[in-house]
Amino acid sequence: MKDVRFVRFMVFMMDFMDIVATLSKRLQQDNLLVTDVAHEISEATLKLLSLESSMGDKESKFAKNFNTDTNVLKHGKDSITLTSTTREAGDNMKQYKGASMTDSDTQHRKVNTVKLDLINNMLEQLQKRFPKEATNMVSDFAALGLHHKIPEELESYGNEEVDFLIETYGSC
């Protein structure tokens, strides 16, 4: 844990794993209807995409509690002071209990590249495992009443889905 990249990445991973764990738990629920799978995948995909452009809850909290000017990280009632000395141009050497931690713009870019790669790989695997075409078709059956949730717009609910089902299976 001598590298700031490690700490920053672990905070990101906590946000990332919250999304993945929630999706995993929801897909393993008792009485889960196949028509609900597309909604769960879509919800997780949107949350993962949001991590590409903005910080998650835990990463935001970390950023809020870390003062880069004073090098103080607040954690509850405690705070950790990191001392900073210049090592090379653009690099900061931070010390905590005798452990050296470097921090630079290059390291931030590397962490962001790894984060984006991880998110994109997860999205790719979700698409391979749950192709959008297949999940959309299955979710269209929800228009026939195969779902747990009552739609808000009952009058127009399912018109497009029923039309798709008629076009696809109507001539069978």
Contacts in CASP RR format, 6 or more apart in sequence:
PFRMAT RR
TARGET T0000
AUTHOR 0000-0000-0000
METHOD contacts of the structure
MODEL  1
MKDVRFVRFMVFMMDFMDIVATLSKRLQQDNLLVTDVAHEISEATLKLLS
LESSMGDKESKFAKNFNTDTNVLKHGKDSITLTSTTREAGDNMKQYKGAS
MTDSDTQHRKVNTVKLDLINNMLEQLQKRFPKEATNMVSDFAALGLHHKI
PEELESYGNEEVDFLIETYGSC
1 7 0 8 1.000
1 99 0 8 1.000
2 99 0 8 1.000
2 100 0 8 1.000
2 101 0 8 1.000
3 101 0 8 1.000
3 102 0 8 1.000
3 107 0 8 1.000
4 94 0 8 1.000
4 101 0 8 1.000
4 102 0 8 1.000
4 103 0 8 1.000
4 107 0 8 1.000
5 107 0 8 1.000
5 110 0 8 1.000
5 111 0 8 1.000
7 101 0 8 1.000
8 59 0 8 1.000
8 62 0 8 1.000
8 108 0 8 1.000
8 111 0 8 1.000
9 111 0 8 1.000
9 114 0 8 1.000
9 115 0 8 1.000
11 58 0 8 1.000
11 59 0 8 1.000
11 62 0 8 1.000
12 51 0 8 1.000
12 56 0 8 1.000
12 59 0 8 1.000
12 111 0 8 1.000
12 115 0 8 1.000
14 58 0 8 1.000
14 59 0 8 1.000
15 51 0 8 1.000
15 55 0 8 1.000
15 56 0 8 1.000
15 57 0 8 1.000
15 58 0 8 1.000
15 59 0 8 1.000
16 48 0 8 1.000
16 51 0 8 1.000
16 118 0 8 1.000
16 119 0 8 1.000
16 122 0 8 1.000
18 57 0 8 1.000
18 58 0 8 1.000
19 44 0 8 1.000
19 47 0 8 1.000
19 48 0 8 1.000
19 51 0 8 1.000
20 44 0 8 1.000
20 122 0 8 1.000
22 44 0 8 1.000
23 40 0 8 1.000
23 41 0 8 1.000
23 43 0 8 1.000
23 44 0 8 1.000
26 32 0 8 1.000
26 40 0 8 1.000
27 37 0 8 1.000
27 40 0 8 1.000
31 148 0 8 1.000
33 142 0 8 1.000
33 146 0 8 1.000
33 147 0 8 1.000
33 148 0 8 1.000
34 138 0 8 1.000
34 141 0 8 1.000
35 138 0 8 1.000
35 139 0 8 1.000
35 141 0 8 1.000
35 142 0 8 1.000
35 146 0 8 1.000
35 147 0 8 1.000
36 139 0 8 1.000
36 142 0 8 1.000
36 147 0 8 1.000
36 148 0 8 1.000
37 130 0 8 1.000
37 135 0 8 1.000
37 138 0 8 1.000
37 139 0 8 1.000
38 130 0 8 1.000
38 135 0 8 1.000
38 136 0 8 1.000
38 138 0 8 1.000
38 139 0 8 1.000
39 139 0 8 1.000
41 126 0 8 1.000
41 130 0 8 1.000
41 135 0 8 1.000
44 126 0 8 1.000
45 123 0 8 1.000
45 126 0 8 1.000
48 119 0 8 1.000
48 122 0 8 1.000
48 123 0 8 1.000
49 119 0 8 1.000
49 123 0 8 1.000
50 56 0 8 1.000
51 115 0 8 1.000
51 119 0 8 1.000
52 115 0 8 1.000
52 116 0 8 1.000
52 119 0 8 1.000
55 63 0 8 1.000
62 73 0 8 1.000
65 73 0 8 1.000
65 74 0 8 1.000
65 75 0 8 1.000
66 72 0 8 1.000
66 73 0 8 1.000
66 74 0 8 1.000
67 73 0 8 1.000
67 74 0 8 1.000
70 81 0 8 1.000
71 81 0 8 1.000
71 82 0 8 1.000
71 83 0 8 1.000
71 84 0 8 1.000
71 94 0 8 1.000
72 79 0 8 1.000
72 80 0 8 1.000
72 81 0 8 1.000
72 82 0 8 1.000
73 79 0 8 1.000
73 80 0 8 1.000
73 82 0 8 1.000
80 96 0 8 1.000
82 94 0 8 1.000
82 95 0 8 1.000
82 96 0 8 1.000
82 101 0 8 1.000
83 94 0 8 1.000
83 95 0 8 1.000
84 92 0 8 1.000
84 93 0 8 1.000
84 94 0 8 1.000
85 92 0 8 1.000
85 93 0 8 1.000
85 95 0 8 1.000
86 92 0 8 1.000
86 93 0 8 1.000
87 93 0 8 1.000
87 102 0 8 1.000
90 104 0 8 1.000
90 105 0 8 1.000
91 102 0 8 1.000
91 103 0 8 1.000
91 104 0 8 1.000
92 102 0 8 1.000
92 103 0 8 1.000
92 104 0 8 1.000
93 100 0 8 1.000
93 101 0 8 1.000
93 102 0 8 1.000
94 100 0 8 1.000
94 101 0 8 1.000
94 102 0 8 1.000
94 103 0 8 1.000
95 101 0 8 1.000
137 164 0 8 1.000
137 168 0 8 1.000
139 161 0 8 1.000
140 161 0 8 1.000
140 162 0 8 1.000
140 164 0 8 1.000
140 165 0 8 1.000
141 161 0 8 1.000
141 165 0 8 1.000
142 161 0 8 1.000
143 157 0 8 1.000
143 158 0 8 1.000
143 159 0 8 1.000
143 161 0 8 1.000
143 162 0 8 1.000
143 165 0 8 1.000
144 162 0 8 1.000
144 165 0 8 1.000
151 157 0 8 1.000
151 158 0 8 1.000
END
